Amino acid sequence: MGAELTVTAERIPEVTMSLYRNSAWFLKGLTEFTRSAFLTAAKRFVEKDIDVALAGRSFMITGANSGIGRATAMAIAKRGGTLHMVCRNKDKAEEARADIVKETGNKEVYVHILDLSETRKVWEFAEAFKKKYKALNVLINNAGCIMTQREVNAEGLEKSFASNVLGVYILTKALIPLLEKSADPRVVSVSSGGMLVQKLRSGNLQSERGHYDGTMVYAQNKRQQVVMTEQWAKAHTNIHFSVMHPGWVDTPAVANAMPDFHRSMKESLRAPEQGADTVVWLALSEAAAAGPSGRFFQDRKMVPAHLPLAWTHSSPLEEQKFMSVMEDLSKTFQPH
């Protein structure tokens, strides 16, 4: 049969658990992550929660030129917030900015060009931003990438990890001093329901060993974001941290990275504005800031970050090990 077709005895529980997690996740998705699930959840939303004037408050959104990021940017600009759009593609960013200014009449919209997978440049950008701007009230970590095959960046780091985890870690960590000096500071990270099928890994962060499955690497990255959020909330108690799942959303990223899923679920996928709703709520509302920091949200509600019986919990020791690996790795790219 060949070794590649043989499931060894010690891997049987792992394979069985993966099947269970994936099945439980898909069933949960069909009932909670779809467009119709959003419409049902929206019946309990308090609309005045996000009826907030934002003049004088500044927001940084990564990946702000399309999908959930763009919908979030539009919602914030409409309410008068100062917007810092951090985008990889200059042409798309400028086009999105022009649309946002035209539709909202808000000219306080600034474009910054940065590829989060370029690790040293993330540090350089954050340090330059702190020198130029005196305040940042809210950081929204929205940008993400799903790779179809393993690729490395100029620094030799696997690109999905570099963008979704290390880039987010460095940007957030570097901007914490600026956030701490600002009024009602918040950090909102956009995760994914896929993280529910993943247990935190503190080793093999670069996906060097084993078969490379881009969607599973992305799901692991999103689990890592949840753990980072929980740990930051403990370490920086004067900033409100949260992480959220937008549901299954019809975005260019999903269409490109998961074409079969996108095609089969297209009629049930949420509009970007529906996916962005909880991001906007977490970034703006008093109700969100009144709740505990470091939690996981879906449709304006705090929800568990683990599926029942899925064995995805990690120990405090594993989480501390992961955070210290991230700290050490980030420092190796820090400009001196």
Disulfide bonds with the S-S distance in Angstrom:
none
